[in-house]
Amino acid sequence: MLRTKTIDDFLNVLASDAPTPGGGSVAALNGALGCALLTMVCDLTLGKEKYKEVWPDMEPIKAELENLREELTDSIDRDAAAYDTVTSAFKLPKTNDEEKKARREAIQTAMKTAAETPKSTARYIHQALKMAADVAEKGNPNVASDAGVAATCLLAGMQAALMNIAINLGSIKDEAYVHQMKIEMDFLKKEAGKLSNDVLVFVYKSIGMED
């Protein structure tokens, strides 16, 4: 499993000519990193008497971020598995009309799976981004920069996930499916930009980086 590799081993296989992991797994990894950093900010706020008044807000946020981090970490391997399904479909025999038809259908099914996996990644990241501003604004100000890095990781993960959806949609012939996916992609892209910007504006100001 990719999630159990050391950082060096993961980077080495990522840099190799192996088909997986690829951009989809990196999207999920960025999302998981963002959730981990936001959780750290929560941990450095909870239990500190100075910030006691925000504990009731931070506790449920921390729990949700931990769940999202687990899902995103799993998605590192899910994305690789989805891509492997696509490559397997393309390797199916096509020596007669029946086999060609079965191969075409298998490819279409696999391509949808390959699009659905980064869509899940994008949705998880969206949920994390919706909590990021609260963590940044209510959390321990000594780690405000970490909240900013978290938002940056989450935005990168979102953009990467959406690119992976888009490239798979190019091979899907179900027009209604593609249309609906593009609507959701547009929504998630705009939301991610706004939510991450809200965090960064606050963080830049709090650490003296405002324009």
N, C-alpha and C positions, 0 to 999 in steps of 0.2 A: 504494500500500500504506500502511496506517495506520502500520506500524512505522517507516516512513521519514519521516513528517511531523515537523516541528518541534513542540516542546511547545505553542507558541501555536496552531499550525494544528490540532493534535489536539484541544486544549481548545475551540477555536472550533467545530469540526464536532461535537464531543460536545455542546456547549451548544445547537446548532441544532435545527431540527425534522427533520433528516435521520434516517431510520430506523436508520442505523448510522454510527458505533459506538454501542453501548449498554452496559448493565450487564455483559454477558458479556465484552466486550472490556476493560472496566475491571477485572473480576475477574482476567483474565489479566495485565493490566498490574501490578496490585498484587502478584501472585505473582512476576512478573519483577523488580519492585523489591526484594522481600524477598530473592530469590536474589542479586541484585546486591550488596546490603548485606552479606549473609553472606559472599559472595566477597571483598568488601573487607576484612572482618575477617580472613579467611584470609590475604589478601595482606599485611596488616600484622602478621602473626604469622610467616609463612614468611620465611626469610632473616634473621630477627632472632635472633642467638645466644642471647639471653636466654630464648627460647622453643624452643630447639632440640629439647628432649625431646618436644615435641608435633608436630614437623614430620611424622613418619610418619603421624600421625592426620589432620592437616589437609590433606595433599596430595591424597589420594583424595577427600576431602570437597569440596575446591575444584573438582576436575575434574567431579564429579557435579553440583555446583551450577551450573557453567557450562553443562553440557548441559541442565539443567532450565530455566535462564534462557532459553536459545535456544528450547526448546519452548514456553515460556510466551509469549515474544515473538511467535512464529509464531501462537500461539493468539489473539492480538489480532485478527489478520486472519481466522483460521479461524472465529471466532465471528461476525464480521460477514458472512462468506460464507454461513454456515449460516442466518442470519436472512434473508438475501436469497433463499435457496432457499425458505424458508417463504412469503415474500411473493409469489414467482413462482408457487408452487403455488396460492395463493388466487386468482391472476389467470387461471387456466386457464378455458377456456370450459365452460359448463354448460347448453347449449341442449337437450341430449337425455339420455336415461338413460345411454347409453354414455359420454358426456363427463362426466356427473356422477360416475359410478363411477370413471373415471380420475382425476378431480380429487380425489375423496375419498381414493383410494389414494396419490396424490402428496402430499397434505397430511399424511397419516399418516407417510409415509416422511420427509418434510421435518421434521416435528415431532420424530421420533426423532433425526434428525441434529442438530437444534437442542438436544436434550437431551444427546446424546453428547459434543458439543463442550465444554460446561462440565464434564461429568463427567471428561473428560481433564484439563481445567484443575485440577479438584479433586484428582485423583490426583497430578498433578505437584507441587502445593502440599503435599500430604501427605508426599511423599518429601522435600521440602525441610524441612518441619517436623520430620521425624524426625532430621535432622542439626543442627537449630538449637541444641539444648541443648549439644551437644558444641562447637559453634563458640563459643557464649557462654562456656562454662565453661573451655575450653582456650585460647581466643583471647586476643589482646592485651587486657589489662584497660582500657587507655586508650580503647578503642572499644567498651566493653561496651554503652553506650547505643545504638550502631548495631545491635548484635545484637538489642537489645530492640525497636527500631523495625522491624527485619526481621521479627521474630515477629509484630508488630502488623500489618504489611502482609500477611503470609502469612495470618493469621487473617481479615483483612478480605477478602482474595481468596477464601478458602475459603467464607466466608459468602455472598459475592456469587455465586460459582459455584453453590452449592447452591440459592440463590433462583432462579437462572436455570433450573436443572434443574426445580425444582418447578413453576414457572409453565408450562413446556412439557408436563409430565406431565399437567396438567389437560386437555389437548386430545388425549391419546393414548388410544385405545380398547383397546389390547392390555393386558388386566388383568395377565397374568403378567409382562410387561415392566415395567409400572408398579410392581408389587409388589417385584420384584427391585431396581429402581432405588431405591426407598424404603429398602430394607434397607441398601444401600450408602451412601446419603445419611446415614442415621442413624449408621452406623459412622464415616464421615468427619467428621461434625459433632462427635461425641464425641471422636474422636482429635485433631482440630484444637484443640478447647478445652483438652484436657489438655496436649498438647505445647506449645502457645503459653504456657499458664499456667506450665509448668515453667520456660520461658525467662524469663518476666517476673518470677517470684518470685526467681530468681537475680540477674537484672539489677537489680531494684529494691533488693535487699539490697546489691549491690556498689557501687551509686552513691548509696546513702543515701536511698532512697525507700521503704523497707519501712514497713508500717503500724505 
